Amino acid sequence: MTVHRFKALTTSPLLLIPDFKVPFKIYIDASGDGCGAALHQVQILNDKPVEGPICFICRQIKPTEARYGASQMECLCLVWALEKLNDFLEGIAFEVITDCTSVKSLLSMKTPNRHMLRWQIAIQGYRGNMNIVHKDGNIHRNADELST
């Protein structure tokens, strides 16, 4: 990890303490090297609503996963992030922000391949609380850094 990335992840904004009465936001991104996710929340600080990070997670892509296409990689990242962040998300409304449109259609695929079907089943428990939003990759910088 470069000094620039390390500095960006360890300096302001400081991590917020989660408020389990307020919805969360998860920014996810995947690349050929890794998966990354940033858990955020909007909280009132100094009488102003401020979005800040709760935690950051990342992992390397396994050799078998390296053969996945971009859409599959992003869906893998979503499922992995939901598993890792389950303690924060269980029973609470949250929004998933991604730069890949395929993630948004994961739940509604009519004839998914075996990976996608397994991932559909894995995220069924979050269906009522989860809203998936697509944002352009240029806006989506915090999770981008974690996935490289």
Buried (B, 14 or more C-beta within 10 A) or exposed (E): EEEEEEEEBEEEEEEBEBBEEEBBBBBBBBBEEBBBBBBBBBBEEEEEEEEBBBBBBBBEBEEEBEEBEEBBBBBBBBBBBBEBBEEBBEEBEBBBBBBBEBBBBBBEBEEBEEBBEEBBEBBEBBEEBBEBEBEEEEEBEBBBBBBB
